[in-house]
Amino acid sequence: MWGEGFQVDSSQEYSNFTPKKIKAFVGPDRPDIVDMAFGWYHEAYIDKQGKLYVCAKAKMSSIKIREVPDGIREPLTQVTTLPRGAKVRQVSFTRTRMFVLSEDGRLFVFPIEETAAPREELMFSRARPEFTGELMVDNPIHVKEVPKLKQLASGTDHVIALDRTGQVWAMGDDTFGQCGQSAENRSSVAPFYE
């Protein structure tokens, strides 16, 4: 893994932009990971059997390290609220949703409840508040308006899906035309609603 990190001086030999290896997952299940997705607040992992595991996004410093111990993550939690027998094919995140595509082409949505962390010192400053997100895993929403899907991609607040016949579907925020609507057809409603 590698990603956003602070590098104070460009002459430094190391930053978070240098890849680090994540050591094997620990715990009784020790999933054999075949795919993963990262959102604003969460990490999602799919194992060989199509089981879905999630955890809060890890925060790390940019210290030089070759292997990252798995212990810095919250324990991986298996998501068991999908319909019986549903195997996961792909996961994609928007800022406030986790989209899950099953092997049989069904699309499920898990909301992420976003809240601003209380920081009193922000009252009189222009600093942005820090946000946290809680993944609601209890009642996934089955999106029945789309046919059987093959693949997902997402942005901050929109999702694009490819169905099994080659048609592309889009939903969510279309402020910049990312869902393919022309300016006169652009919806002014909230990006997602149940």
C-alpha positions in Angstrom: 0.0 0.0 0.0 1.0 3.6 -0.5 -0.8 6.9 -0.7 -1.4 10.3 0.7 1.4 11.3 3.1 3.4 14.2 4.3 6.9 14.7 2.9 8.2 17.9 4.4 11.3 18.1 2.3 11.6 16.8 -1.3 15.1 15.7 -0.6 13.8 13.1 1.9 14.4 9.6 0.7 11.1 8.2 1.9 7.4 9.1 2.2 4.0 7.4 2.1 4.4 7.4 -1.7 6.9 4.5 -1.3 5.0 1.2 -1.3 4.8 -0.9 1.9 3.8 -4.5 2.2 0.9 -5.4 4.5 1.7 -8.5 6.5 -0.8 -11.4 6.4 -4.2 -10.8 8.1 -4.5 -12.3 11.5 -7.4 -13.9 13.3 -9.3 -17.1 13.2 -10.6 -16.7 9.6 -7.4 -15.4 8.1 -9.0 -14.6 4.8 -7.3 -15.4 1.5 -7.8 -12.0 -0.2 -8.4 -11.8 -3.9 -9.7 -8.2 -4.3 -9.9 -5.0 -2.2 -11.4 -1.5 -2.2 -10.6 1.6 -0.2 -13.0 4.4 0.7 -12.8 7.6 2.6 -13.3 5.9 6.0 -13.1 2.1 5.3 -11.2 -0.7 3.7 -13.0 -3.7 2.1 -11.5 -7.1 1.3 -13.0 -10.0 -0.7 -11.7 -13.5 -0.1 -11.6 -16.6 -2.4 -15.1 -17.7 -1.2 -16.7 -14.4 -2.0 -16.9 -13.3 1.6 -16.7 -9.6 2.4 -14.6 -8.2 5.2 -14.4 -4.5 6.3 -12.4 -2.4 8.7 -11.9 1.2 9.5 -9.3 2.9 7.3 -5.8 2.7 8.9 -3.9 5.9 9.7 -0.1 5.7 9.5 2.8 8.0 9.7 5.3 8.2 6.8 8.1 6.6 8.8 10.3 4.2 6.8 9.0 0.7 7.2 9.0 -2.2 4.8 6.2 -4.3 6.2 3.1 -3.0 7.9 1.9 -5.1 10.8 -1.8 -5.9 10.5 -2.4 -5.0 14.1 -2.7 -1.3 13.3 -6.1 -2.0 11.7 -9.2 -2.6 13.6 -10.1 -6.3 13.4 -11.5 -7.3 10.0 -15.2 -7.8 10.4 -17.1 -10.1 8.0 -20.2 -8.6 6.5 -22.9 -11.3 6.9 -26.0 -9.2 6.1 -26.1 -9.9 2.4 -28.9 -12.3 1.3 -28.1 -15.9 1.9 -25.8 -17.4 -0.7 -24.7 -14.0 -2.1 -21.0 -14.1 -3.0 -19.2 -10.8 -3.4 -17.6 -10.0 -6.8 -16.6 -6.3 -6.3 -16.8 -3.4 -3.9 -16.7 0.3 -4.7 -17.0 3.3 -2.4 -18.4 6.8 -2.7 -17.9 9.1 0.2 -21.1 8.1 1.9 -21.9 4.7 0.4 -20.3 1.2 0.0 -21.6 -0.5 -3.2 -21.3 -4.3 -3.3 -21.7 -6.3 -6.5 -22.5 -10.0 -6.0 -21.3 -12.8 -8.3 -24.8 -13.2 -9.7 -24.9 -9.5 -10.7 -27.0 -8.0 -7.9 -26.1 -4.5 -6.5 -26.3 -3.7 -2.8 -25.8 -0.4 -1.1 -24.5 0.1 2.5 -24.9 3.7 3.8 -22.0 5.4 5.6 -23.1 7.8 8.3 -20.8 10.7 8.1 -20.4 13.0 11.1 -18.1 15.9 11.9 -15.8 15.3 14.8 -16.5 17.9 17.6 -13.6 20.3 17.8 -14.3 23.4 19.7 -11.2 25.2 18.4 -12.8 25.3 15.0 -15.5 27.7 16.1 -13.4 30.7 15.5 -11.1 29.5 12.8 -11.3 28.7 9.1 -10.0 25.1 9.6 -12.1 22.3 8.2 -13.6 19.9 10.6 -12.5 16.3 10.6 -15.1 13.8 9.6 -15.7 10.2 10.6 -17.8 7.6 8.9 -19.7 4.7 10.4 -20.6 1.9 8.0 -24.2 0.7 8.4 -24.0 -3.0 7.7 -27.3 -4.2 9.1 -29.8 -3.5 6.3 -28.2 -3.3 2.8 -30.4 -1.8 0.1 -30.9 -4.0 -2.9 -30.9 -1.8 -6.1 -33.5 -3.5 -8.2 -33.8 -0.9 -11.0 -30.6 -2.2 -12.8 -30.2 -5.5 -14.7 -27.5 -8.0 -13.8 -24.2 -6.2 -13.5 -20.7 -7.1 -14.4 -18.5 -4.2 -13.0 -18.6 -1.1 -10.8 -16.6 2.2 -10.6 -17.3 5.2 -8.4 -16.3 8.7 -7.6 -16.9 11.0 -4.6 -20.7 10.8 -4.9 -21.6 8.8 -8.0 -21.4 5.2 -9.2 -21.1 3.8 -12.7 -22.0 0.2 -13.5 -21.5 -2.0 -16.6 -24.2 -4.6 -17.1 -23.8 -8.0 -18.7 -25.0 -6.8 -22.1 -22.5 -4.0 -22.3 -24.8 -1.1 -21.3 -23.5 1.5 -18.8 -25.6 2.7 -15.9 -25.0 5.8 -13.7 -26.5 7.2 -10.6 -25.6 9.9 -8.1 -24.3 13.4 -8.3 -24.2 14.8 -11.8 -22.9 18.3 -11.0 -20.1 18.0 -13.6 -21.9 15.7 -16.0 -20.2 12.6 -14.5 -23.5 10.6 -14.9 -23.9 11.5 -18.5 -26.8 13.9 -18.3 -26.9 17.0 -20.4 -27.2 20.4 -18.6 -30.9 20.7 -19.3 -31.6 17.2 -18.0 -29.4 17.4 -14.9 -31.3 16.6 -11.7 -31.1 19.0 -8.8 -32.1 16.4 -6.2 -29.8 15.0 -3.6 -27.3 12.5 -5.1 -28.6 9.4 -3.2 -31.8 8.8 -1.4 -33.4 5.6 -0.1 
